[in-house]
Amino acid sequence: MSKEELEHQYSPSRWVVCRGPEEALKTYLQMGSHVGLY
């Protein structure tokens, strides 16, 4: 997967729609720490 595809798939703005902002932010931060990109 390219970086663009990853960013699209794990985009916080998409998560906000399905999960709500707090849950999305938590998941985003967790994923970032696991992947090591952020």
C-alpha positions in Angstrom: 0.0 0.0 0.0 1.2 3.5 -0.8 1.4 6.3 1.7 -1.6 8.0 0.1 -3.7 4.9 0.4 -2.8 4.5 4.0 -3.6 8.1 4.8 -6.9 7.8 3.0 -7.8 4.6 4.8 -6.7 5.9 8.3 -7.9 9.4 7.8 -9.3 10.9 11.0 -12.0 12.8 9.2 -13.4 9.4 8.0 -13.3 8.0 11.5 -15.2 11.0 12.9 -18.1 10.2 10.7 -18.3 6.5 11.8 -17.2 6.7 15.4 -17.4 10.2 16.8 -14.5 12.6 17.4 -13.2 11.3 20.8 -13.2 7.6 19.7 -11.6 8.5 16.4 -8.8 10.6 18.1 -8.1 7.8 20.6 -7.8 5.2 17.8 -5.7 7.6 15.7 -3.2 8.1 18.5 -3.1 4.4 19.3 -2.5 3.5 15.7 0.1 6.2 15.3 2.1 4.9 18.3 1.9 1.3 17.0 2.9 2.1 13.4 5.5 4.7 14.5 4.5 7.2 11.7 3.2 9.8 14.1 
